Amino acid sequence: MTTAFTPAAPDTASALRFITCGSVDDGKSTLIGRLLVDSKSVLQDQLAGVQRSGETDLALLTDGLSAEREQGITIDVAYRYFATPSRKFIIGDAPGHEQYTRNMVTAASSADAAVVLVDATKLDWRSPELALLAQTRRHSLLVHLLRVPSLVFAVNKLDAVEDPALAFAHIQAALERFAQDAGIRVAATVPVSALKGWNVVTPHENWCGYSGPSLLQWLEGLPGTPADTGLPMALPVQWVEKFSSSADTSQGRRVFWGRLGAGNLQVGQSVQIFPSGQSALVAQVLDHARRPTEVGAGHSAGVVLDREVDVSRGDWILAAPVAQALADDDFDTPEPAPVGRRDLTATVAWMDDEPLVPGRLYWALHGHRWVKAKVRRVVHHLDIHTLAEEPAANLQANAIGVVELSLQEALPLRAFNEARIQGALILVDTASHKTAAAALAH
């Protein structure tokens, strides 16, 4: 299989956030343990604490919950940190069990890359037309839907099969067919043995007919998530700071804090508040240390406006569509209210045990704003085996489908494939308060 690109120059300016995912017991925790040990990011006393019968159990370096150690599975997402001379990394060890798919989605939503492990011993690797495991396909599709920039397939446990070169060739071909049919861009497919450390940190020369970079070398060259800086400015307000005693930073006015979802924020910008439609100019932009600055999408900031307007947590500060009245300081004529959407079609990753059915009411979280959302119709669900869009009356647990929603209040939504922050919602069960779905607006 030819890869989509070759490793770029390492991005040393930012840490790479990546997750490991795939089916249960494919070796995700062991792979992370191997990365930590072989990159010399584990202290001796930590290694001593993961000894079992004289052998080092690398999976215990990430499986920290007592239930995880008892059952030998990953339940919650475990984050670990390590660095090489070229780059820093933040790893999320996502669970493979279907029951904990919601935890995997949570980890993938903020990842720059995903390493999908494929256990060679679980597949009919002798067959050129072998079928991939359902969770391999499901997790890859979720990574693709959530716009994770890079996906790497790591074919694991090839040391445990009779003919590793044949196994890798057949599995690689199956992954290539699946990725092409699903429209998934694959950065690389790498044969590895997490248990023995082959091709994880250092290349294992010409093993399985593969002579490319090791998994870590690929990760060192993967790009970070590009910020949506080319879109109109949009800031979801997370916290409103009351009048500050420090007049030199806030000019005696309230400061509106949040992480910029899109565009760029700078002094003098014309903005509108959603949903009220009130207009103002940006008087100051502050960083976390209250220093004046300019901010791009993906960074947190505090905003001071040039006049007092009604802004609360959950509101949005948006680039004003009409600027001439602001430039003339003519606020007697109200601006048109920002346009929002109350009806939308969305791709949904359903994570609740109870099925999604038309007519049900849920809480929808968009930015920091909560509104009621009603399911009007299930358009179709995606068959993860055939990738066919099939009619459906409901969505069962772990299903991926398209639904139509009606919102109690309008939201400043954009299509998720254009704007990650403005296009993403979370659906929450109104009774149990459990996260029911990730919804991606069309």
Summary of the structure (lengths in Angstrom):
residues: 442
radius of gyration: 24.1
end to end distance: 32.2
largest distance: 79.6
contacts: 1505
relative contact order: 0.11
helix: 20%
strand: 33%
